[in-house]
């Protein structure tokens, strides 16, 4: 009898402990057929991945430790639906790989994660709000498209006070004898009050490799994928506001690049966007972006419609057109990453996409 009671008690304890924890599996699958008017001098039709939302699969969870304290974790992997390939070869959880503690004091998170510029300002950009990958800025040097995460990072986020929240991150370079080599820092604040959201953020990355931005730099004769910036400093601000069925957004970023040649360059980017939920299942997206660098300009306009088949599945159609001036070639997004167009053979480029997105 005692053994039975012990077994029942132990089972009850295990079930109680299990009930205090939760794990969620989630993901996004997005693919469509695109037509690009000019890619290196010729048009092309292809299957694109993640043009409305990035393809990803992830796990997040928490455990109640008592006393308003929780253990948290998140693992998220990016991939391409059209090929099944990893976004970053050899890195499984390339978007998030974190563990931390959260409570009345806020939250501390440790691991691999995006910077505060993406988290606070990137989510107010045209690329995010208008659900169109091609609307992120040439080279994605400001990281609004979340193509560059901080490794070996520690982040602290405050509780929300009257709509205000702030975060600070430090990414260790882990180079013996030179603590600044490879060091990343980021900080920012955001304010939410009903239909209004406003954010400011800052990041400075030392010895960052150009990576995906290499395609853009090569087109301007400024570098390549092998280029390693002495430092890359981004200052960003964004605002969003909803009026009835219309959601408005605007973002400004400034990126200062300290090149290995000693040259100092500054890229400036501005977004204006509007999303009109004009019918029960349909949203019309309109956007304009301006980017400048070394006297060159890139003007981009976009039109799109998202039709909701359900809360988890959408059909979408997008049209984006970019015109470059000052001697530069058009390069929609221009990161060289999967889903980006690459460089046009002229000063103009148009991309149309019809696709389907499903989340779980």
C-alpha positions as CSV (number, residue, x, y, z in Angstrom):
1,X,0.0,0.0,0.0
2,X,2.8,2.4,0.9
3,X,4.5,1.6,-2.5
4,X,1.2,2.4,-4.3
5,X,0.8,5.7,-2.4
6,X,4.4,6.6,-3.1
7,X,4.0,5.9,-6.9
8,X,0.8,7.9,-7.0
9,X,2.5,10.8,-5.1
10,X,5.5,10.7,-7.4
11,X,3.4,10.6,-10.5
12,X,1.3,13.5,-9.2
13,X,4.5,15.5,-8.5
14,X,5.9,14.8,-12.0
15,X,2.6,15.9,-13.6
16,X,2.6,19.0,-11.4
17,X,6.2,19.9,-12.5
18,X,5.3,19.2,-16.1
19,X,2.3,21.5,-15.9
20,X,4.6,24.4,-14.8
21,X,6.6,24.2,-18.1
22,X,5.7,24.7,-21.7
23,X,7.3,24.2,-25.0
24,X,6.0,25.6,-28.3
25,X,7.1,24.4,-31.8
26,X,6.5,27.0,-34.5
27,X,7.5,27.8,-38.1
28,X,6.9,29.5,-41.4
29,X,6.9,28.2,-44.9
30,X,6.8,30.7,-47.8
31,X,7.4,30.3,-51.4
32,X,6.3,31.8,-54.7
33,X,7.1,32.3,-58.4
34,X,8.9,35.5,-59.2
35,X,9.8,37.4,-62.4
36,X,12.9,39.7,-62.3
37,X,13.1,42.1,-65.2
38,X,16.9,42.5,-65.1
39,X,19.4,40.3,-63.3
40,X,23.0,40.9,-64.7
41,X,21.5,42.1,-68.0
42,X,18.8,39.5,-68.6
43,X,15.3,38.7,-67.2
44,X,14.6,35.6,-65.2
45,X,11.7,33.7,-63.7
46,X,12.3,31.5,-60.7
47,X,10.9,30.1,-57.5
48,X,11.7,32.3,-54.5
49,X,11.6,31.4,-50.8
50,X,10.6,33.6,-47.9
51,X,9.6,36.8,-49.7
52,X,6.7,37.5,-47.4
53,X,8.2,36.0,-44.3
54,X,11.5,34.2,-43.7
55,X,11.3,30.4,-43.8
56,X,12.1,29.0,-40.4
57,X,11.4,26.4,-37.8
58,X,11.8,27.0,-34.1
59,X,11.2,25.9,-30.5
60,X,10.6,28.2,-27.5
61,X,9.7,27.4,-24.0
62,X,9.7,28.3,-20.4
63,X,9.8,26.7,-16.9
64,X,8.2,28.3,-13.9
65,X,10.8,28.3,-11.1
66,X,8.6,30.0,-8.6
67,X,8.8,33.4,-7.1
68,X,7.9,35.0,-10.4
69,X,11.0,33.6,-12.0
70,X,11.1,31.6,-15.2
71,X,13.8,29.8,-17.2
72,X,13.5,30.4,-20.9
73,X,15.0,29.1,-24.2
74,X,14.6,29.6,-27.9
75,X,16.0,27.7,-30.9
76,X,15.3,28.8,-34.4
77,X,16.7,27.6,-37.7
78,X,16.3,29.4,-41.0
79,X,16.1,27.5,-44.3
80,X,14.9,27.8,-47.9
81,X,11.6,26.2,-48.7
82,X,12.4,26.0,-52.4
83,X,15.6,23.9,-51.9
84,X,15.5,22.8,-48.3
85,X,18.9,24.3,-47.7
86,X,20.0,26.0,-44.5
87,X,20.3,29.8,-44.7
88,X,23.8,29.5,-43.3
89,X,25.6,26.4,-44.2
90,X,26.8,24.4,-41.2
91,X,24.9,26.5,-38.7
92,X,21.7,24.7,-37.6
93,X,20.1,27.3,-35.3
94,X,21.3,30.3,-37.2
95,X,18.5,32.7,-36.1
96,X,18.2,32.0,-32.4
97,X,20.0,29.8,-29.9
98,X,19.4,31.2,-26.5
99,X,18.8,30.4,-22.8
100,X,17.9,32.8,-20.0
101,X,16.0,33.9,-17.0
102,X,12.9,36.2,-16.8
103,X,11.1,37.7,-13.9
104,X,10.0,40.9,-12.3
105,X,13.5,42.3,-12.9
106,X,13.1,41.9,-16.7
107,X,14.9,39.3,-18.7
108,X,18.5,38.1,-19.3
109,X,19.2,36.1,-22.4
110,X,22.5,34.5,-23.4
111,X,23.5,32.9,-26.8
112,X,23.1,33.7,-30.5
113,X,20.4,36.3,-31.4
114,X,19.6,39.3,-33.5
115,X,20.6,42.8,-32.3
116,X,18.3,45.4,-30.8
117,X,18.1,47.4,-34.1
118,X,16.3,44.5,-35.8
119,X,14.2,43.7,-32.8
120,X,13.0,47.3,-32.1
121,X,13.3,49.2,-35.4
122,X,13.4,46.4,-38.0
123,X,9.9,45.4,-37.1
124,X,8.7,48.9,-38.1
125,X,10.3,48.8,-41.5
126,X,8.6,48.4,-44.9
127,X,10.2,45.0,-45.4
128,X,8.6,43.7,-42.2
129,X,5.3,45.7,-42.0
130,X,4.5,45.3,-45.7
131,X,5.7,41.7,-45.7
132,X,8.1,42.0,-48.7
133,X,11.7,40.9,-48.5
134,X,12.7,43.0,-51.5
135,X,12.0,46.2,-49.5
136,X,14.9,45.9,-47.2
137,X,17.7,48.3,-47.9
138,X,20.6,47.6,-50.4
139,X,23.1,45.3,-48.8
140,X,21.1,45.1,-45.5
141,X,24.0,46.8,-43.8
142,X,21.6,48.1,-41.1
143,X,20.5,44.5,-40.3
144,X,16.8,45.2,-40.6
145,X,16.3,42.0,-42.5
146,X,18.0,39.9,-39.6
147,X,20.7,38.4,-41.8
148,X,23.4,38.9,-39.1
149,X,23.1,37.8,-35.5
150,X,25.3,38.4,-32.5
151,X,27.2,35.4,-31.4
152,X,28.4,34.9,-27.8
153,X,26.0,37.6,-26.7
154,X,24.3,38.6,-23.4
155,X,21.1,40.7,-23.5
156,X,19.2,42.4,-20.8
157,X,15.6,43.7,-21.3
158,X,13.8,45.8,-18.8
159,X,10.2,45.2,-17.7
160,X,7.7,47.4,-19.5
161,X,7.0,50.6,-17.5
162,X,4.0,52.7,-18.8
163,X,4.6,51.4,-22.3
164,X,8.4,51.9,-22.2
165,X,10.9,49.1,-22.6
166,X,14.7,49.1,-23.1
167,X,17.4,46.6,-24.0
168,X,21.2,46.4,-24.1
169,X,23.4,43.7,-25.6
170,X,27.0,42.8,-25.5
171,X,28.6,40.3,-27.9
172,X,32.0,39.0,-26.8
173,X,34.7,39.0,-29.4
174,X,36.5,36.3,-27.4
175,X,40.0,37.2,-28.8
176,X,42.7,36.7,-26.2
177,X,44.5,40.0,-25.6
178,X,42.2,42.1,-27.7
179,X,38.7,42.5,-26.2
180,X,37.6,44.9,-28.9
181,X,38.3,42.5,-31.8
182,X,34.9,41.1,-32.9
183,X,33.1,42.8,-30.1
184,X,29.4,43.8,-30.8
185,X,27.2,46.1,-28.8
186,X,23.6,47.1,-29.2
187,X,21.0,49.1,-27.2
188,X,17.6,50.6,-27.8
189,X,14.3,51.6,-26.4
190,X,10.7,51.3,-27.5
191,X,7.4,52.8,-26.5
192,X,3.9,51.4,-27.1
193,X,0.7,53.1,-26.4
194,X,-2.5,51.8,-28.1
195,X,-2.1,52.4,-31.8
196,X,1.3,54.0,-31.4
197,X,4.7,52.4,-31.4
198,X,8.0,54.3,-31.5
199,X,11.6,52.9,-31.3
200,X,15.2,54.0,-31.2
201,X,18.2,51.7,-31.4
202,X,22.0,51.6,-31.9
203,X,24.5,48.9,-32.8
204,X,28.2,48.9,-33.3
205,X,30.0,45.8,-34.7
206,X,33.7,45.5,-34.8
207,X,35.5,43.4,-37.4
208,X,32.3,42.2,-39.1
209,X,32.7,40.4,-42.4
210,X,30.6,41.8,-45.2
211,X,29.1,38.5,-46.0
212,X,25.7,38.8,-47.8
213,X,26.4,42.5,-48.3
214,X,29.4,41.6,-50.6
215,X,27.2,41.5,-53.7
216,X,26.1,45.1,-53.1
217,X,29.7,46.4,-52.3
218,X,31.1,44.6,-55.3
219,X,28.6,46.4,-57.6
220,X,29.9,49.7,-56.3
221,X,33.6,48.8,-56.4
222,X,33.8,49.2,-52.7
223,X,34.5,45.7,-51.6
224,X,33.4,42.1,-51.7
225,X,32.0,39.3,-49.5
226,X,35.5,38.9,-48.1
227,X,35.7,42.5,-46.9
228,X,35.9,42.9,-43.1
229,X,34.8,46.2,-41.8
230,X,36.9,47.8,-39.1
231,X,33.5,48.8,-37.6
232,X,29.9,49.0,-38.7
233,X,27.8,51.5,-36.7
234,X,24.0,51.8,-37.1
235,X,21.7,54.4,-35.7
236,X,18.0,53.7,-36.3
237,X,14.6,55.2,-35.5
238,X,11.1,53.9,-36.4
239,X,7.4,54.7,-35.8
240,X,4.2,53.0,-36.4
241,X,0.6,54.1,-36.0
242,X,-2.8,52.5,-36.8
243,X,-5.8,54.6,-37.8
244,X,-8.9,52.5,-38.2
245,X,-8.1,50.0,-41.0
246,X,-4.9,51.7,-42.0
247,X,-1.5,50.9,-40.5
248,X,1.3,53.5,-41.1
249,X,5.0,53.0,-40.6
250,X,8.2,55.0,-41.1
251,X,11.9,54.2,-40.5
252,X,15.2,56.0,-40.8
253,X,18.6,54.3,-40.5
254,X,22.2,55.6,-40.8
255,X,25.1,53.2,-41.2
256,X,28.7,54.3,-40.8
257,X,31.2,51.9,-42.3
258,X,34.9,52.1,-41.4
259,X,36.5,50.2,-44.3
260,X,39.8,48.2,-44.0
261,X,41.3,50.8,-46.5
262,X,40.7,53.5,-44.0
263,X,37.9,55.0,-46.0
264,X,34.8,56.1,-44.0
265,X,31.4,55.6,-45.8
266,X,27.8,56.5,-44.7
267,X,24.6,54.9,-46.0
268,X,21.3,56.5,-45.2
269,X,17.9,54.8,-45.6
270,X,14.3,56.0,-45.2
271,X,11.0,54.0,-45.4
272,X,7.4,55.1,-45.7
273,X,4.7,52.5,-45.7
274,X,0.9,52.0,-45.5
275,X,-1.1,48.8,-45.1
276,X,-4.9,49.1,-45.7
277,X,-7.1,46.3,-44.4
278,X,-9.8,47.1,-46.9
279,X,-11.7,43.9,-46.8
280,X,-12.2,41.1,-44.3
281,X,-9.6,38.9,-45.9
282,X,-7.5,41.4,-47.8
283,X,-4.8,43.9,-47.1
284,X,-3.3,46.3,-49.6
285,X,0.4,47.3,-49.0
286,X,2.0,50.5,-50.4
287,X,5.7,51.4,-49.8
288,X,8.5,53.8,-50.7
289,X,12.2,53.5,-49.8
290,X,15.1,55.8,-50.4
291,X,18.8,54.8,-49.9
292,X,21.9,56.9,-50.5
293,X,25.6,56.0,-50.4
294,X,28.6,57.9,-51.9
295,X,26.4,60.1,-54.1
296,X,24.4,57.2,-55.4
297,X,20.6,56.9,-54.8
298,X,18.2,54.0,-54.9
299,X,14.5,54.8,-55.0
300,X,12.1,51.9,-54.6
301,X,8.3,51.7,-54.8
302,X,6.1,48.7,-54.1
303,X,2.5,47.5,-54.3
304,X,1.2,44.3,-52.8
305,X,-1.9,42.5,-51.7
306,X,-2.3,39.8,-49.0
307,X,-5.4,37.5,-49.1
308,X,-6.0,35.5,-45.9
309,X,-7.3,32.1,-46.5
310,X,-7.1,31.5,-42.8
311,X,-5.2,32.9,-39.8
312,X,-2.3,30.6,-40.8
313,X,-2.4,30.7,-44.6
314,X,-2.2,33.6,-47.0
315,X,-1.9,34.1,-50.7
316,X,0.0,37.2,-51.8
317,X,1.0,39.2,-54.9
318,X,3.8,41.7,-54.9
319,X,5.3,44.2,-57.3
320,X,8.5,46.2,-56.5
321,X,10.4,48.6,-58.7
322,X,13.7,50.2,-58.1
323,X,15.5,53.0,-59.9
324,X,19.1,53.9,-59.2
325,X,21.0,57.1,-60.0
326,X,24.5,58.5,-59.7
327,X,26.1,55.7,-61.6
328,X,25.0,52.8,-59.5
329,X,23.1,49.8,-60.7
330,X,19.7,48.8,-59.3
331,X,20.0,46.0,-56.7
332,X,16.7,45.2,-55.0
333,X,17.6,44.3,-51.4
334,X,21.1,43.4,-52.8
335,X,22.2,41.2,-50.0
336,X,23.1,38.3,-52.2
337,X,21.2,36.1,-49.8
338,X,18.6,33.6,-50.9
339,X,15.5,35.6,-51.8
340,X,17.4,38.7,-52.9
341,X,17.7,39.6,-56.6
342,X,21.3,40.5,-57.0
343,X,22.5,43.3,-59.2
344,X,20.7,44.6,-62.3
345,X,22.6,45.2,-65.5
346,X,21.0,48.7,-65.7
347,X,19.7,51.4,-63.4
348,X,16.3,49.8,-63.0
349,X,14.9,46.6,-61.7
350,X,11.4,45.2,-61.3
351,X,10.3,42.1,-59.3
352,X,6.8,40.6,-59.3
353,X,6.0,37.6,-57.1
354,X,2.9,35.5,-56.6
355,X,3.1,33.1,-53.6
356,X,1.7,31.3,-50.6
357,X,2.7,31.6,-46.9
358,X,1.8,29.1,-44.2
359,X,2.7,29.4,-40.5
360,X,2.3,26.9,-37.7
